[in-house]
Amino acid sequence: MGRQKFTPVPGQIYRNHGGGEFRCLRGLRNLYDAVMQNTASGWILQAHGCGVYPDGTIDWDYSTGGYFAKEA
């Protein structure tokens, strides 16, 4: 069994298949799309076509609208 589409859960932190960790900030209109934030850099993006691998890591088909979070 390979990669399967999945719906990220807001508030959850996921390990990216290519490295790093991302927190799901919120879902988008499509079930498999979400706003994700890199926990180390603060980079926020819209992840489209999220998928999960058998080892629990995730990735997405492509991303849009990336930007760095503003410091509080």
C-alpha positions in Angstrom: 0.0 0.0 0.0 1.4 3.4 -1.0 0.5 7.0 -0.5 -3.2 7.7 0.2 -5.1 11.0 0.2 -6.0 12.2 3.6 -7.6 15.2 5.4 -5.2 17.0 7.8 -6.6 17.8 11.3 -6.3 21.4 12.5 -3.9 21.6 15.4 -2.1 18.3 14.6 1.7 18.3 13.8 2.8 16.1 10.9 6.2 14.9 9.8 6.8 15.7 6.2 7.9 12.9 3.9 10.8 15.1 2.6 11.8 16.4 6.0 10.6 18.9 8.6 7.4 19.1 10.6 4.2 21.0 9.7 1.3 22.0 11.9 -2.2 22.1 10.2 -3.7 25.5 10.9 -7.0 24.9 9.1 -8.7 23.0 6.4 -9.7 24.5 3.0 -12.7 23.9 0.8 -11.3 20.6 -0.7 -11.1 17.8 1.9 -7.5 17.1 1.0 -6.3 20.7 1.1 -5.1 22.6 4.2 -3.2 25.6 5.5 0.1 24.2 6.9 2.9 25.9 8.9 6.5 24.7 9.1 7.2 24.4 12.8 10.8 25.5 12.5 10.7 28.4 10.0 7.2 29.7 10.4 6.6 29.3 6.6 2.8 29.1 5.9 1.4 27.6 2.8 -1.7 26.1 1.3 -1.1 22.4 0.7 -3.2 20.9 -2.1 -3.8 17.2 -2.5 -2.4 16.0 0.9 -1.4 12.4 1.2 -0.1 10.1 3.9 2.4 7.3 3.6 2.3 3.9 5.5 5.1 5.2 7.8 2.8 8.2 8.8 4.7 10.9 7.0 2.8 13.3 4.8 3.3 15.4 1.7 1.1 17.2 -0.9 0.8 17.4 -4.6 1.6 21.1 -4.7 1.5 24.3 -2.6 0.4 27.9 -3.2 0.4 31.2 -1.4 3.5 30.6 0.8 4.7 33.4 3.1 6.5 33.7 6.5 4.4 34.3 9.5 4.8 37.8 11.0 6.4 37.9 14.5 4.0 38.7 17.3 
